[in-house]
Amino acid sequence: MKTIDILTIGNVTEDINKINNKVYKSIGGTSFYAYKVAEKLGYDLRIITEVSNSFDLSKKIDLNRIISQKTQLHTIFENSYKNGERNQKILNPSGKIILENLLHKLKKIEPKIVFYCPIFDELDPNFFNFFNKSIKICNLQGFMRKECDQSIIPKKKLPNIKFEIFDAVMLSEIDTNFENAMKISEYSRIVCYTMGKKGVKIITNNEVKLFETIDVIDVDETGAGDVWSASFIIFYYLMKKDLNESAVLSNISASLSVTGISDKKIPKYNEILKYYND
């Protein structure tokens, strides 16, 4: 049995980004951004994802860090930026990731933290009852949206999952309203509600704290919330920093990440500390 720091469960995506009349292809999805954050901060992260033969991940991800389920069509997003606003389409939707298909591989690892982070609710519910010795974190985004005619449609109701099994839940104002974040906090010990440039609200012990972000030049906001979540997981649960410091450091990490395209500007720890100590 091999102990690892973090296991993410959620599909890695191919992202086609159209910015200033130029097209850039990159890799995306919460699992990918979490992997890059862990890489920058020096932690071992593995990914459970669908992988097709036409999707080459090797330039961005160590393939030994992927626990894959084979598929014909991988998930593809198209992100178009105009006047600072992003329009997102889904060209190929996500397929289901089934626990039974991967069981023989998962029995060989013991993650300290499991990060449930689907793109479009693609997780087999049996995953929630697995890894019972691990800290469990939920990223709500993928549970709160569906695909319709290549558009991403938000769901109005919270998913029918047991929030009490999660040590923390990550969600954003794009996913749902703050009222729902408060409802989730009745079950999960920590709820993090990200609000882009306005910062993040963290709910714990019936108390709400606002943590403001730093001002940067926004080049590509794709993955910013994912960078925040992965950073917080590492700072709070692995580096054992207190909640306030973890939130501030995560805000800096996410802010710096949007100053470049895709994962190019995800910062290392010493780069984050420069802003934290100013």
PyMOL commands that set and color helices and strands:
alter all, ss='L'
color gray80, all
select helices_A, chain A and resi 30-41+63-65+99-106+125-129+141-144+163-165+178-184+196-198+224-238+243-257+269-276
alter helices_A, ss='H'
color red, helices_A
select strands_A, chain A and resi 2-9+13-19+22-28+45-51+66-70+75-82+85-92+109-116+135-139+145-148+151-154+168-172+190-194+200-204+207-211
alter strands_A, ss='S'
color yellow, strands_A
deselect
rebuild
show_as cartoon
